[in-house]
């Protein structure tokens, strides 16, 4: 397998608009939304309560502390925050690595972007243990230049804090990066930080993502390669 590291690649890098691509994890690279919905329902079922899709969607993209705070308030849970956090974390740990798989085409997209000289950052509200374990399990750590995890922020998406931190870590201007996000909260977070957003319509409609701030919406993850004018890994092979 030979990749075009010569003049053509150098010219493409020099002429392109973005230097970095930031990726969300849950729902974007990891097909985890169905599993996370079941985790949310299982947590509430432990208290004899029924969850709703609407509430889950409101919490999608939030950090675990924010999820717990919201559920404790909304459902008048009597247990202390630490106990609730532990209970929710245990369900996630038991379920995530069993049921969550990569989104179709994710490996090829990351490899193609990496081989084309893009710098990649994972920007996720998930905690460092769950997210980094998944990335290592897929052997994707070789593709990423940096990470931002939910443990590092105090306000989750749609607040722009997480993407402002990502920009700071990368040491770039907002116009040097494009974000790929599947959730409305995530798209809004990136736009509030002044970053261009490509919405991935895996879990929300094109209209909803556009209204949240996505300038472009794709239906398959590998369409990001067309937008960034990157050849697929197969096309790199000589």
C-alpha positions in Angstrom: 0.0 0.0 0.0 1.6 3.3 -1.1 0.3 6.7 -0.3 1.0 9.9 -2.3 3.4 11.7 0.0 5.0 13.5 -2.9 4.3 16.8 -4.6 0.6 16.3 -5.1 0.0 15.8 -1.4 2.1 18.8 -0.5 0.2 21.0 -3.0 -3.1 19.7 -1.6 -2.1 20.6 1.9 -0.9 24.0 0.9 -4.2 24.9 -1.0 -6.8 23.4 1.4 -9.0 25.4 3.7 -8.6 23.5 7.0 -5.7 22.0 8.9 -7.7 20.1 11.6 -10.8 18.0 11.7 -12.5 17.6 15.1 -14.7 14.5 15.6 -17.4 13.9 18.1 -17.5 10.3 19.4 -20.9 9.1 20.3 -23.1 8.9 17.3 -20.4 10.1 15.0 -17.5 7.7 15.2 -19.1 5.2 17.6 -22.6 3.8 16.8 -23.5 4.2 20.5 -26.8 6.2 20.6 -29.0 3.1 20.8 -26.9 1.6 23.6 -26.8 4.9 25.5 -30.6 5.2 25.3 -30.9 1.7 26.8 -28.3 2.7 29.5 -30.4 5.8 30.3 -33.6 3.7 30.6 -31.9 1.0 32.7 -30.6 3.6 35.1 -34.1 5.1 35.7 -35.7 1.6 35.8 -33.5 0.9 38.8 -35.6 3.5 40.6 -38.9 2.2 39.2 -39.0 5.1 36.7 -39.6 5.1 32.9 -37.4 7.3 30.7 -38.5 9.1 27.5 -36.9 9.6 24.2 -37.5 13.3 24.4 -35.6 13.6 27.7 -32.8 11.4 26.4 -32.4 13.7 23.3 -32.2 16.7 25.6 -29.4 15.1 27.5 -27.5 13.9 24.4 -24.0 15.5 24.4 -24.1 16.3 28.1 -21.4 15.2 30.4 -22.1 12.5 33.0 -22.3 15.0 35.9 -24.8 17.1 34.0 -26.9 14.0 33.1 -27.0 13.0 36.8 -27.8 16.5 37.9 -30.7 16.7 35.4 -32.1 13.3 36.2 -31.8 13.9 40.0 -33.8 17.1 39.6 -36.3 16.0 37.0 -37.2 12.7 38.8 -36.6 13.8 42.4 -34.0 11.1 43.0 -33.2 10.9 46.7 -29.7 9.3 46.5 -26.7 11.6 46.7 -24.9 12.6 43.5 -21.9 10.4 44.1 -24.1 7.3 44.5 -26.0 8.1 41.3 -22.8 8.8 39.4 -21.4 5.4 40.5 -24.6 3.6 39.5 -24.8 5.2 36.0 -21.0 4.7 35.4 -21.3 1.0 36.3 -24.1 0.5 33.7 -22.1 2.3 31.1 -19.0 0.2 31.8 -20.9 -3.0 31.6 -22.7 -2.1 28.4 -20.5 0.2 26.3 -17.8 -2.2 25.1 -20.3 -5.0 24.5 -22.9 -3.2 22.4 -21.1 -0.2 20.9 -19.5 -0.7 17.5 -17.8 1.8 15.1 -19.9 3.7 12.7 -19.8 2.3 9.2 -16.8 3.7 7.3 -15.2 5.3 10.4 -11.9 3.5 10.1 -11.4 4.4 6.4 -12.3 8.0 7.0 -9.8 8.4 9.8 -7.1 6.6 7.9 -7.7 8.7 4.7 -7.6 12.0 6.6 -4.5 11.0 8.5 -2.7 9.9 5.3 -3.7 13.2 3.7 -1.9 15.2 6.4 -4.9 16.4 8.4 -4.5 16.7 12.2 -7.4 15.0 14.0 -8.8 15.6 17.5 -11.5 13.7 19.4 -13.8 16.1 21.2 -16.3 14.2 23.3 -18.5 14.7 26.4 -17.8 11.1 27.3 -15.4 10.6 30.2 -11.8 9.7 29.5 -12.0 6.1 30.7 -14.8 5.1 28.4 -13.8 7.1 25.4 -10.1 6.4 25.4 -10.8 2.7 26.0 -13.0 2.5 23.0 -10.5 4.4 20.8 -7.7 2.1 21.9 -9.9 -1.0 21.3 -10.4 0.1 17.7 -6.6 0.9 17.4 -7.6 4.5 16.4 -5.2 6.2 18.8 -2.6 6.2 16.0 -4.9 8.6 14.0 -5.5 11.3 16.7 -3.2 14.1 17.5 -5.1 15.2 20.7 -8.3 14.7 22.7 -10.8 16.7 24.8 -12.9 14.6 27.2 -15.9 15.4 29.3 -13.8 15.3 32.5 -12.0 18.4 31.3 -14.9 20.8 31.2 -17.5 22.2 33.5 -20.2 23.0 30.9 -21.1 20.4 28.2 -22.5 20.9 24.7 -24.3 23.0 23.6 -22.1 25.3 25.6 -19.0 26.2 23.5 -16.5 25.5 26.3 -15.5 22.1 25.0 -14.7 23.4 21.5 -13.0 26.5 22.8 -10.7 24.1 24.8 -10.1 22.0 21.7 -9.1 25.1 19.7 -6.7 26.1 22.6 -5.2 22.7 22.7 -4.6 22.7 18.9 -3.2 26.2 19.0 -5.2 27.3 16.0 -7.8 29.9 14.9 -11.4 28.6 14.6 -11.4 29.0 10.9 -8.6 26.4 10.6 -10.8 23.5 11.7 -14.0 21.8 10.7 -16.1 19.8 13.1 -18.1 16.6 12.4 -21.0 16.3 14.8 -24.2 14.1 14.8 -26.1 15.9 17.6 -27.9 19.3 17.6 -26.2 20.1 20.9 -22.8 19.3 19.5 -23.4 21.3 16.3 -24.6 24.3 18.3 -21.6 24.0 20.6 -19.1 24.2 17.7 -20.9 27.0 16.0 -21.0 29.0 19.2 -17.2 28.6 19.3 -17.0 30.0 15.8 -16.1 26.7 14.0 -17.5 25.4 10.7 -19.7 22.3 11.3 -20.5 19.3 9.1 -23.6 17.6 10.5 -23.8 13.9 10.3 -27.5 13.0 10.0 -27.3 9.6 11.7 -29.5 10.5 14.7 -31.1 13.8 13.8 -32.7 15.2 10.6 -30.8 17.4 8.2 -33.2 20.3 9.0 -32.6 20.0 12.8 -28.8 19.9 12.3 -28.9 22.8 10.0 -31.0 24.8 12.4 -28.5 24.0 15.2 -25.6 25.4 13.1 -24.4 22.8 10.6 -23.3 24.5 7.4 -23.3 21.2 5.6 -25.1 17.9 6.4 -24.0 14.4 5.3 -25.9 11.2 5.5 -22.8 8.9 5.4 -19.6 9.5 7.3 -17.3 9.0 4.3 -19.0 11.9 2.6 -16.7 14.1 4.7 -13.9 13.0 2.4 -15.7 14.5 -0.6 -16.2 17.8 1.2 -12.5 18.0 2.2 -11.5 16.7 -1.3 -9.6 13.7 0.2 -9.3 10.5 -1.8 -10.4 7.4 0.0 -7.8 4.9 1.3 -8.6 2.6 -1.6 -7.9 5.4 -4.1 -4.5 6.0 -2.5 -3.4 2.4 -3.3 -1.2 2.1 -6.4 
